[in-house]
Amino acid sequence: MVFGWQPSEFQQMTLEELMQWHEKAVNRYQYLQPRWE
């Protein structure tokens, strides 16, 4: 299992969906970081 998904579900995801999920994860990670500016 990857991120709680079944392998079959993971394979059905499109590259675009994976990129969108990754972008959301990165945005959330950056949002949680302290801002030094």
Secondary structure as UniProt FT lines:
FT   TURN            3..4
FT   HELIX           7..12
FT   HELIX           15..32
//
